[in-house]
Amino acid sequence: MTNIPQRISLVSQTAAIIRRDLQRGVWRDYLPGEIPLCRRLQVGRVTLRAALALIGREGLLKVSQGKRRRILCKRSRKAFHSGPKRVVVLCAFRYHELSPFVLFLISELQGQLHAAGYQVEVHADPCFGSRNSIGAVKKLMNQVHADCWVLMGADAVMQEWFAKLNAPTVLVGSLQRGVALPCVGGDYQAVARHAAGLFLARGRRRIALVAPKLQDPAVDDPLRKGFFEAFLPAAHHSDCEPVVLYHQATVNNIQSVLAIRFKSNNPPHAILVSRPRHAITVMSCLMRMGIHLPRDVALISLGHIPALDEMVPSVAHYSINWVVFSKTLSRMALRALRAGALAPRQTLIMPQFHPGETLGAACNY
Protein backbone atom coordinates (compact mmCIF):
# COMPACT_ATOMS: atom_id res chain seq x y z
CA MET A 1 0.00 0.00 0.00
CA THR A 2 1.11 3.63 -0.52
CA ASN A 3 2.88 4.99 2.55
CA ILE A 4 1.36 8.06 4.18
CA PRO A 5 3.80 10.59 5.68
CA GLN A 6 3.65 11.30 9.40
CA ARG A 7 3.04 14.83 10.65
CA ILE A 8 6.63 15.35 11.87
CA SER A 9 8.87 16.97 9.20
CA LEU A 10 6.02 16.59 6.74
CA VAL A 11 7.83 18.17 3.77
CA SER A 12 10.97 16.06 4.15
CA GLN A 13 8.99 12.86 4.67
CA THR A 14 6.82 13.60 1.66
CA ALA A 15 9.96 14.20 -0.40
CA ALA A 16 11.45 10.93 0.90
CA ILE A 17 8.42 8.93 -0.17
CA ILE A 18 8.34 10.51 -3.63
CA ARG A 19 12.12 10.01 -3.98
CA ARG A 20 11.79 6.33 -3.05
CA ASP A 21 8.94 5.84 -5.55
CA LEU A 22 11.02 7.51 -8.26
CA GLN A 23 13.85 5.07 -7.59
CA ARG A 24 11.47 2.13 -7.65
CA GLY A 25 10.06 3.23 -10.98
CA VAL A 26 6.50 3.75 -9.82
CA TRP A 27 6.13 6.38 -12.58
CA ARG A 28 7.72 6.30 -15.99
CA ASP A 29 8.39 9.61 -17.73
CA TYR A 30 6.31 12.16 -15.84
CA LEU A 31 4.94 12.61 -12.35
CA PRO A 32 1.15 12.65 -11.97
CA GLY A 33 -0.53 16.01 -11.44
CA GLU A 34 -0.58 17.70 -8.08
CA ILE A 35 -4.14 16.72 -7.21
CA PRO A 36 -3.59 12.95 -7.74
CA LEU A 37 -0.33 13.16 -5.77
CA CYS A 38 -2.05 14.99 -2.91
CA ARG A 39 -4.70 12.29 -2.79
CA ARG A 40 -2.11 9.53 -2.94
CA LEU A 41 0.02 10.97 -0.12
CA GLN A 42 -2.80 12.66 1.82
CA VAL A 43 -1.01 16.00 2.08
CA GLY A 44 -1.90 19.54 1.04
CA ARG A 45 -0.67 21.24 -2.11
CA VAL A 46 1.63 23.60 -0.18
CA THR A 47 3.39 20.65 1.42
CA LEU A 48 3.55 18.77 -1.88
CA ARG A 49 5.01 21.72 -3.80
CA ALA A 50 7.68 22.25 -1.13
CA ALA A 51 8.63 18.56 -1.34
CA LEU A 52 8.73 18.64 -5.15
CA ALA A 53 10.90 21.75 -5.08
CA LEU A 54 13.32 19.95 -2.77
CA ILE A 55 13.50 16.95 -5.13
CA GLY A 56 13.87 19.27 -8.11
CA ARG A 57 16.95 20.89 -6.54
CA GLU A 58 18.44 17.40 -6.27
CA GLY A 59 18.21 17.05 -10.06
CA LEU A 60 15.62 14.28 -10.02
CA LEU A 61 12.83 16.31 -11.62
CA LYS A 62 12.50 19.04 -14.20
CA VAL A 63 9.48 21.20 -14.98
CA SER A 64 8.94 20.79 -18.73
CA GLN A 65 6.52 22.28 -21.25
CA GLY A 66 3.00 22.57 -19.87
CA LYS A 67 4.44 22.59 -16.31
CA ARG A 68 4.57 18.80 -16.22
CA ARG A 69 7.35 17.44 -14.02
CA ARG A 70 9.63 15.20 -16.05
CA ILE A 71 11.52 12.43 -14.27
CA LEU A 72 15.28 12.76 -14.79
CA CYS A 73 16.69 10.06 -12.53
CA LYS A 74 18.03 7.05 -14.42
CA ARG A 75 16.37 3.73 -13.76
CA SER A 76 17.52 0.34 -14.89
CA ARG A 77 14.92 -2.16 -16.11
CA LYS A 78 15.47 -4.08 -12.92
CA ALA A 79 14.83 -0.98 -10.83
CA PHE A 80 11.66 -0.25 -12.75
CA HIS A 81 10.18 -3.59 -11.72
CA SER A 82 11.60 -3.66 -8.19
CA GLY A 83 9.35 -3.66 -5.16
CA PRO A 84 5.94 -5.33 -4.81
CA LYS A 85 4.05 -6.02 -7.97
CA ARG A 86 1.14 -3.68 -8.57
CA VAL A 87 -2.42 -4.30 -9.73
CA VAL A 88 -4.13 -1.23 -11.17
CA VAL A 89 -7.94 -1.18 -11.11
CA LEU A 90 -9.72 1.05 -13.62
CA CYS A 91 -13.32 2.19 -13.01
CA ALA A 92 -15.19 4.53 -15.35
CA PHE A 93 -17.06 6.23 -12.49
CA ARG A 94 -16.11 8.44 -9.56
CA TYR A 95 -15.78 6.78 -6.16
CA HIS A 96 -19.08 8.16 -4.85
CA GLU A 97 -20.84 6.74 -7.92
CA LEU A 98 -19.55 3.18 -7.47
CA SER A 99 -22.10 0.58 -6.39
CA PRO A 100 -21.78 -1.21 -3.02
CA PHE A 101 -20.91 -4.37 -4.95
CA VAL A 102 -17.98 -2.74 -6.80
CA LEU A 103 -16.72 -1.14 -3.58
CA PHE A 104 -16.85 -4.55 -1.91
CA LEU A 105 -14.91 -6.12 -4.79
CA ILE A 106 -12.22 -3.43 -4.59
CA SER A 107 -11.91 -3.79 -0.81
CA GLU A 108 -11.64 -7.59 -0.97
CA LEU A 109 -9.20 -7.44 -3.88
CA GLN A 110 -6.97 -5.06 -1.92
CA GLY A 111 -7.09 -7.23 1.19
CA GLN A 112 -6.51 -10.58 -0.50
CA LEU A 113 -3.72 -9.37 -2.79
CA HIS A 114 -2.04 -7.37 -0.04
CA ALA A 115 -1.93 -10.55 2.08
CA ALA A 116 -0.13 -12.23 -0.85
CA GLY A 117 2.45 -9.42 -1.06
CA TYR A 118 0.98 -7.35 -3.89
CA GLN A 119 -0.23 -3.76 -4.12
CA VAL A 120 -3.60 -2.65 -5.48
CA GLU A 121 -4.06 0.88 -6.82
CA VAL A 122 -7.51 2.12 -7.84
CA HIS A 123 -8.20 4.81 -10.44
CA ALA A 124 -11.88 5.76 -10.60
CA ASP A 125 -12.63 8.46 -13.15
CA PRO A 126 -15.31 9.03 -15.84
CA CYS A 127 -12.51 9.65 -18.36
CA PHE A 128 -12.02 5.88 -18.59
CA GLY A 129 -15.51 5.59 -20.05
CA SER A 130 -15.41 8.66 -22.29
CA ARG A 131 -14.77 8.91 -26.02
CA ASN A 132 -11.09 9.53 -25.25
CA SER A 133 -10.82 6.62 -22.83
CA ILE A 134 -7.81 5.12 -24.59
CA GLY A 135 -5.97 8.44 -24.43
CA ALA A 136 -6.70 8.62 -20.71
CA VAL A 137 -5.31 5.11 -20.18
CA LYS A 138 -2.17 5.88 -22.21
CA LYS A 139 -1.59 8.98 -20.09
CA LEU A 140 -1.99 6.91 -16.92
CA MET A 141 0.46 4.31 -18.23
CA ASN A 142 3.10 7.05 -18.58
CA GLN A 143 2.68 7.80 -14.89
CA VAL A 144 2.04 4.42 -13.25
CA HIS A 145 3.52 0.98 -13.84
CA ALA A 146 1.07 -1.95 -13.62
CA ASP A 147 1.94 -5.65 -13.54
CA CYS A 148 -1.75 -6.48 -13.98
CA TRP A 149 -4.81 -4.46 -14.97
CA VAL A 150 -8.34 -5.04 -13.64
CA LEU A 151 -11.05 -3.42 -15.75
CA MET A 152 -14.36 -2.77 -13.99
CA GLY A 153 -17.19 -2.64 -16.55
CA ALA A 154 -15.03 -1.53 -19.49
CA ASP A 155 -16.83 -0.77 -22.76
CA ALA A 156 -16.16 -2.55 -26.04
CA VAL A 157 -13.50 -0.05 -27.18
CA MET A 158 -11.53 -0.42 -23.95
CA GLN A 159 -11.81 -4.21 -24.03
CA GLU A 160 -10.55 -4.43 -27.61
CA TRP A 161 -7.63 -2.10 -26.89
CA PHE A 162 -6.44 -4.07 -23.85
CA ALA A 163 -6.83 -7.34 -25.75
CA LYS A 164 -4.46 -6.01 -28.43
CA LEU A 165 -2.11 -4.60 -25.78
CA ASN A 166 -1.38 -8.15 -24.64
CA ALA A 167 -0.72 -7.04 -21.05
CA PRO A 168 -1.90 -9.13 -18.05
CA THR A 169 -5.53 -8.02 -17.76
CA VAL A 170 -8.67 -9.27 -16.00
CA LEU A 171 -12.09 -7.93 -16.97
CA VAL A 172 -14.98 -7.62 -14.53
CA GLY A 173 -18.33 -7.50 -16.33
CA SER A 174 -19.60 -8.67 -19.71
CA LEU A 175 -17.09 -9.72 -22.34
CA GLN A 176 -17.89 -8.32 -25.77
CA ARG A 177 -18.08 -10.64 -28.76
CA GLY A 178 -14.71 -11.23 -30.42
CA VAL A 179 -12.66 -9.89 -27.48
CA ALA A 180 -10.05 -12.28 -26.05
CA LEU A 181 -9.61 -11.41 -22.37
CA PRO A 182 -9.92 -13.38 -19.13
CA CYS A 183 -13.20 -12.28 -17.59
CA VAL A 184 -15.35 -12.86 -14.51
CA GLY A 185 -18.96 -11.74 -14.43
CA GLY A 186 -22.53 -12.65 -13.65
CA ASP A 187 -24.46 -14.82 -16.09
CA TYR A 188 -27.04 -12.14 -16.82
CA GLN A 189 -28.06 -13.67 -20.12
CA ALA A 190 -29.29 -16.70 -18.18
CA VAL A 191 -30.81 -14.40 -15.53
CA ALA A 192 -32.87 -12.44 -18.07
CA ARG A 193 -34.01 -15.67 -19.74
CA HIS A 194 -35.00 -17.19 -16.38
CA ALA A 195 -36.82 -14.07 -15.18
CA ALA A 196 -38.86 -13.65 -18.37
CA GLY A 197 -39.66 -17.36 -18.20
CA LEU A 198 -41.05 -16.95 -14.68
CA PHE A 199 -43.45 -14.28 -15.90
CA LEU A 200 -44.50 -16.30 -18.95
CA ALA A 201 -45.22 -19.31 -16.73
CA ARG A 202 -47.54 -17.08 -14.68
CA GLY A 203 -49.50 -16.05 -17.75
CA ARG A 204 -47.99 -12.57 -18.11
CA ARG A 205 -47.41 -12.25 -21.85
CA ARG A 206 -46.56 -8.60 -22.37
CA ILE A 207 -43.20 -8.17 -20.68
CA ALA A 208 -40.90 -5.14 -20.76
CA LEU A 209 -37.17 -5.07 -20.09
CA VAL A 210 -36.25 -1.66 -18.66
CA ALA A 211 -32.56 -0.91 -19.25
CA PRO A 212 -30.19 2.03 -19.86
CA LYS A 213 -29.75 2.98 -23.49
CA LEU A 214 -26.71 1.41 -25.13
CA GLN A 215 -24.09 3.85 -26.37
CA ASP A 216 -23.34 1.52 -29.27
CA PRO A 217 -26.35 -0.45 -30.62
CA ALA A 218 -23.95 -2.97 -32.15
CA VAL A 219 -22.59 -3.95 -28.72
CA ASP A 220 -23.45 -7.47 -27.62
CA ASP A 221 -25.98 -7.13 -24.77
CA PRO A 222 -26.40 -10.39 -22.80
CA LEU A 223 -29.50 -9.12 -20.97
CA ARG A 224 -31.35 -8.32 -24.15
CA LYS A 225 -30.25 -11.58 -25.75
CA GLY A 226 -31.40 -13.69 -22.81
CA PHE A 227 -34.66 -11.76 -22.58
CA PHE A 228 -35.69 -12.57 -26.14
CA GLU A 229 -34.50 -16.18 -25.83
CA ALA A 230 -37.19 -16.74 -23.18
CA PHE A 231 -39.92 -16.09 -25.77
CA LEU A 232 -38.71 -18.67 -28.31
CA PRO A 233 -40.65 -21.62 -26.78
CA ALA A 234 -43.77 -19.40 -26.59
CA ALA A 235 -43.51 -18.12 -30.14
CA HIS A 236 -46.81 -19.83 -31.04
CA HIS A 237 -48.66 -17.57 -28.58
CA SER A 238 -49.86 -14.60 -30.59
CA ASP A 239 -50.37 -12.51 -27.46
CA CYS A 240 -46.70 -12.69 -26.39
CA GLU A 241 -45.06 -9.31 -26.70
CA PRO A 242 -41.49 -8.69 -25.51
CA VAL A 243 -40.34 -5.06 -25.58
CA VAL A 244 -37.18 -3.28 -24.45
CA LEU A 245 -37.70 0.16 -22.89
CA TYR A 246 -34.39 2.00 -23.08
CA HIS A 247 -33.87 5.08 -20.91
CA GLN A 248 -31.18 7.67 -20.16
CA ALA A 249 -30.60 6.45 -16.56
CA THR A 250 -32.27 9.51 -15.06
CA VAL A 251 -35.41 9.64 -12.90
CA ASN A 252 -37.23 12.00 -15.26
CA ASN A 253 -36.45 9.96 -18.35
CA ILE A 254 -37.45 6.66 -16.72
CA GLN A 255 -40.72 8.28 -15.67
CA SER A 256 -41.31 9.57 -19.20
CA VAL A 257 -40.56 6.20 -20.83
CA LEU A 258 -42.91 4.38 -18.47
CA ALA A 259 -45.68 6.95 -18.85
CA ILE A 260 -45.65 6.65 -22.64
CA ARG A 261 -45.79 2.86 -22.51
CA PHE A 262 -48.53 2.59 -19.90
CA LYS A 263 -50.71 5.13 -21.73
CA SER A 264 -50.53 3.02 -24.88
CA ASN A 265 -53.06 0.36 -25.90
CA ASN A 266 -50.72 -2.46 -24.84
CA PRO A 267 -49.21 -1.68 -21.41
CA PRO A 268 -46.89 -4.35 -19.97
CA HIS A 269 -48.16 -7.08 -17.68
CA ALA A 270 -44.68 -7.45 -16.15
CA ILE A 271 -41.39 -5.55 -15.97
CA LEU A 272 -37.78 -6.68 -15.68
CA VAL A 273 -35.46 -3.91 -14.45
CA SER A 274 -31.79 -4.35 -15.31
CA ARG A 275 -30.35 -2.27 -12.44
CA PRO A 276 -31.57 -2.42 -8.84
CA ARG A 277 -31.45 1.33 -8.17
CA HIS A 278 -33.62 1.83 -11.25
CA ALA A 279 -36.06 -0.75 -9.85
CA ILE A 280 -36.74 1.66 -6.98
CA THR A 281 -37.37 4.45 -9.49
CA VAL A 282 -39.69 2.26 -11.57
CA MET A 283 -41.70 1.21 -8.51
CA SER A 284 -42.07 4.82 -7.40
CA CYS A 285 -43.18 5.93 -10.87
CA LEU A 286 -45.76 3.13 -11.14
CA MET A 287 -47.20 3.98 -7.74
CA ARG A 288 -47.40 7.64 -8.74
CA MET A 289 -49.39 6.64 -11.84
CA GLY A 290 -51.79 4.65 -9.67
CA ILE A 291 -50.58 1.27 -10.95
CA HIS A 292 -50.73 -1.43 -8.28
CA LEU A 293 -47.85 -3.87 -7.76
CA PRO A 294 -48.25 -6.76 -8.42
CA ARG A 295 -52.00 -6.75 -9.24
CA ASP A 296 -51.69 -4.55 -12.34
CA VAL A 297 -48.07 -5.26 -13.21
CA ALA A 298 -45.43 -7.58 -11.76
CA LEU A 299 -41.77 -6.67 -11.36
CA ILE A 300 -38.40 -8.36 -10.97
CA SER A 301 -35.09 -6.61 -10.37
CA LEU A 302 -32.21 -8.34 -12.16
CA GLY A 303 -29.78 -7.16 -9.47
CA HIS A 304 -29.75 -6.32 -5.78
CA ILE A 305 -28.76 -3.48 -3.47
CA PRO A 306 -29.55 -3.33 0.27
CA ALA A 307 -32.13 -0.56 -0.31
CA LEU A 308 -34.40 -3.09 -2.07
CA ASP A 309 -34.81 -4.91 1.24
CA GLU A 310 -36.57 -1.82 2.64
CA MET A 311 -39.19 -1.65 -0.12
CA VAL A 312 -42.89 -2.45 0.27
CA PRO A 313 -44.10 -4.63 -1.37
CA SER A 314 -41.04 -6.86 -1.13
CA VAL A 315 -39.09 -6.96 -4.39
CA ALA A 316 -38.41 -10.16 -6.31
CA HIS A 317 -34.77 -9.99 -7.34
CA TYR A 318 -31.55 -11.78 -8.23
CA SER A 319 -28.38 -11.41 -6.21
CA ILE A 320 -24.86 -12.62 -6.82
CA ASN A 321 -22.73 -14.10 -4.06
CA TRP A 322 -20.29 -11.26 -3.37
CA VAL A 323 -17.78 -13.44 -1.51
CA VAL A 324 -17.63 -16.08 -4.25
CA PHE A 325 -17.28 -13.39 -6.92
CA SER A 326 -14.48 -11.55 -5.06
CA LYS A 327 -12.52 -14.75 -4.44
CA THR A 328 -12.82 -15.73 -8.11
CA LEU A 329 -11.58 -12.29 -9.16
CA SER A 330 -8.65 -12.36 -6.72
CA ARG A 331 -7.58 -15.82 -7.89
CA MET A 332 -7.62 -14.68 -11.51
CA ALA A 333 -5.55 -11.58 -10.69
CA LEU A 334 -3.04 -13.65 -8.72
CA ARG A 335 -2.65 -16.10 -11.59
CA ALA A 336 -2.14 -13.21 -14.02
CA LEU A 337 0.53 -11.70 -11.74
CA ARG A 338 2.40 -14.98 -11.35
CA ALA A 339 2.04 -16.29 -14.90
CA GLY A 340 2.28 -12.96 -16.72
CA ALA A 341 -0.89 -13.69 -18.71
CA LEU A 342 -4.04 -15.80 -18.61
CA ALA A 343 -5.98 -17.71 -21.23
CA PRO A 344 -8.88 -15.58 -22.53
CA ARG A 345 -11.62 -17.48 -20.74
CA GLN A 346 -14.94 -16.15 -19.43
CA THR A 347 -16.02 -17.27 -15.95
CA LEU A 348 -19.72 -16.64 -15.32
CA ILE A 349 -21.35 -16.83 -11.90
CA MET A 350 -25.09 -17.46 -11.78
CA PRO A 351 -26.98 -15.11 -9.45
CA GLN A 352 -29.60 -16.60 -7.12
CA PHE A 353 -33.29 -15.76 -7.40
CA HIS A 354 -35.13 -14.42 -4.34
CA PRO A 355 -38.94 -14.41 -4.62
CA GLY A 356 -40.79 -11.32 -3.49
CA GLU A 357 -44.33 -9.95 -3.48
CA THR A 358 -43.75 -8.06 -6.74
CA LEU A 359 -43.44 -11.40 -8.59
CA GLY A 360 -47.21 -11.77 -8.36
CA ALA A 361 -49.40 -14.82 -8.70
CA ALA A 362 -50.44 -16.73 -11.81
CA CYS A 363 -53.06 -14.91 -13.85
CA ASN A 364 -54.84 -14.98 -17.17
CA TYR A 365 -55.11 -11.92 -19.42
PEWO-V780205 format. One record per run of one state. SS is the DSSP state (H for helix, E for strand, L for the rest). FROM is the first residue (numbers start at 1). TO is the last residue. If there is no record, write none. Layout:
BEGIN
SS,FROM,TO  SS,FROM,TO
END
This chain:
BEGIN
L,1,9  H,10,24  L,25,29  E,30,30  L,31,33  H,34,41  L,42,44  H,45,57  L,58,60  E,61,63  L,64,64  H,65,67  L,68,68  E,69,71  L,72,76  H,77,80  L,81,85  E,86,91  L,92,94  H,95,97  L,98,99  H,100,115  L,116,118  E,119,124  L,125,125  H,126,129  L,130,132  H,133,141  L,142,147  E,148,152  L,153,155  H,156,165  L,166,168  E,169,172  L,173,181  E,182,186  L,187,187  H,188,201  L,202,205  E,206,212  L,213,221  H,222,229  L,230,240  E,241,247  L,248,250  H,251,262  L,263,269  E,270,273  L,274,275  H,276,288  L,289,297  E,298,301  L,302,305  H,306,310  L,311,315  E,316,319  L,320,321  H,322,339  L,340,345  E,346,349  L,350,351  E,352,354  L,355,356  H,357,359  L,360,365
END
